[in-house]
């Protein structure tokens, strides 16, 4: 079992959160931060959290661990996920788990660097498992070929990047960056079949 997956599993079990139940939407909503004061998702500062939406469920996800460029986040409802740069690379606490999202070659969204005006080609390999961890539910090396579309002019100080993928799965990811410095402020990402996209936005608790 990969280190990230092992940690997620142990974390959830230790907190009594692996019970097969769905997320809830009972957590109070955080205060969204204006774009001019947002920090990158990959480098949360004290007091920061991610406003997280998965279908009808929503709530704050707080940073609980950091391993190099990877950040581990947890919602009170039980969802744990890992980000690396702009990407969600692993999840736990769902009926279908993303074990790994591995780039094949360079992935410009996993490093803090400006994205040029041209389209970008890239590929990903996904590993999945069911919540019960049965071998027949596991799928490894599910490859998708992706294209990041050329960006449109900024609207309201924000640049949108659209990523269209096909192969083992067909989906579209969206990433929004602050135009002034290309800081990631929100995203909408595919995390597995039969699951709604995971939406993330930098937030701060309190009023």
Secondary structure, DSSP 8 states (H G I E B T S, - for coil): --HHHHHHHHHHHHTT--SS------S---EE--GGG---GGG--TTEEEEEEETTEEEEEEEEEEETTEEEEEETTS-EEEEETTEEEEEESSSEEEEEEEEES--GGGSS----SS-EEEEEEEEEEETT--GGG-EEEEEEEEEE------BTTEEEEEEEEEESS-EEEEEEEETTTTEEEEEEE--STTS--EEEEEEES--
